[in-house]
Amino acid sequence: MNYTNELLMVARNLKRNRFNVLLAKNGEHARRAALEFIPLHSTIGVANSVTVRQIGLLESLKHRGDTLVDPISMIYDLNTEFDEKKMVGLMRKSLDTDVFVSGTNAVTRDGKLVNIDGTGNRVAGIIWARGKVLVFISRNKVANDVDQAIQRIKMIVPILAKQRQLALPCAKAGECIDCFVPQRACNITMILDKCPGRTDLTVILIDEDLGIGFDPTWPTERIESIKSRYEQFDGPYNFKTRSSHR
């Protein structure tokens, strides 16, 4: 298959940084690659990743009989009474699984993973889950360097906070103001310069725009397409009565 030069460069640099790398032409290709990668009858810990949901991986894993530990599904299921204590328990349990699947906020051209979290269960899983770790990265998550990656993430968080009707200062201001509220979504910044020494981590690079991530200088049509596709999988949440954990 033919991939963009940028994606091939990122793949080379991730490998140089000791990450295992698989290339996928689109979300469907990534889903099939993941199903081949994950052994049958596995337990799978699921981080809050719209990219993972967009490609249909979770439905495929459930259909073939694997066991999902998916704490964020409690937020999606508005027909079930929300139990935050149970959800936090599932977050911890998701790290003790055969495979932990997640997206990432950004990847740099020189092969570094950059994530910003509120609770930290996602970054903990990427770094130190018990079993294999599978991280999905779409082409719109590529940033020039760490500084640009963090700048982009902090640009996007206020957009999501407003969309989800979260009571965060950035949702009202429309930009990050380095707030001090307990519900802050940006408590933890993780930069993986190299693959952690005792973590079996594989990256699937996808040559398609998925999840939420963009550069404001991109064409408006591309940005609006990314936002629109994201919104289809990011709700409806009842965030007025439920907490947002990542």
C-alpha positions, 0 to 999 in steps of 0.5 A, a space after each residue: 500500500 502507498 502511504 504519505 511520506 509524513 506517515 512513513 517518516 513518523 513510522 521510521 522514527 517511532 521504530 527508532 524510538 523502540 516502538 513496535 509499529 503497524 501501518 494501516 491505510 484507513 480505520 477498517 484496515 486498522 480494525 482488521 490489523 488489531 483483530 489479528 494482533 489481539 488473541 482470541 478470548 482475551 480480556 481487553 482494557 479500553 481507554 476513552 478513545 473515540 478513534 478506537 470506537 470510530 473504527 468499530 473495534 469494540 463491537 468486533 471484539 465483543 462479537 467474537 467473544 472477547 471480554 471488554 473492561 470498558 469503564 467509559 461505556 458507563 457514561 455512554 449508557 444513559 439507560 443505566 444509573 451511573 455509579 462513579 465508584 464502580 467506574 473508578 474500579 473498572 478504570 483500575 481493572 482495565 490496567 490488569 488485562 491481556 491487552 490495553 487499547 487506547 488512542 493518543 492525543 498527538 505524535 511528533 514527527 520524530 516519534 514521541 507520544 504526547 498525552 494530556 489527561 485529567 484522571 490519568 488512567 489512560 496514560 497509566 495504561 499506556 505506560 504500565 498496563 499488565 499485558 500488551 498495549 495497542 495505541 491507535 494514531 491517526 494522521 491528523 494527530 501528527 505534530 511537528 514537535 512536542 511544543 506544537 503537540 501540547 499547544 494543539 491539545 490545549 487548543 482542543 480541550 476547551 472546544 470539547 469542554 464547551 461541547 460537553 457542557 462541562 463547568 470548566 473555565 476553559 469552556 467559558 473562555 474558549 481557551 486554556 487559562 491554566 485553571 485550578 478547579 478540581 474538575 480540571 481536564 489537564 492535570 497530567 502531561 505525558 511525553 514518551 520519548 522512547 518506548 517504556 523499557 518493560 511495556 510491550 507497546 505497539 502503535 497502529 498508524 492510520 492514514 486517515 483522519 480520526 478522533 479529534 486533532 487538527 492544526 488551525 491552519 488546515 483547510 476549513 473543510 478538513 477541520 469541520 469533517 474531523 469535528 463532525 465525525 468526532 461528534 458522532 462518537 462523543 455523545 450524547 453524554 449527560 455531562 451535567 450529571 456525570 463526571 468526565 474521566 479520561 
